[in-house]
Amino acid sequence: MSIQEQLRADLKTAMRERDERRKTTIRMALAALKNAQVAKNAELSPQDELVVLGKEIKQLKDSIVEFERG
C-alpha cells in the first residue's frame, strides 16, 4: 500500500469519526502529493512521496514558529 493509499484510507476514517483536525491535515498532505505528481507529470515513487511530505512538515513547523513569535 502506497503512502497516498494509506492517507486516503486514513481520511475516510477521520471523516467517519468527524475528526476535523486530522481530516484537514490529511487533505493538505494529499494535495501536496497531488501537486508534486502533476509537476513531475508522472507517478511519484515512495521516496518522492517522503520528500514531499518532509517538505510539508518543515514548512508547517516553520509556520508554527513564526506564528508564536508574532
C-alpha positions, 0 to 999 in steps of 0.5 A: 500500500502506497503512502497516498493509499494509506492517507486516503484510507486514513481520511475516510476514517477521520471523516467517519469519526468527524475528526476535523483536525486530522481530516484537514491535515490529511487533505493538505498532505494529499494535495501536496502529493497531488501537486508534486505528481502533476509537476513531475507529470508522472507517478511519484515513487515512495521516496518522492512521496517522503520528500514531499511530505518532509517538505510539508512538515518543515514548512508547517513547523516553520509556520508554527514558529513564526506564528508564536513569535508574532 
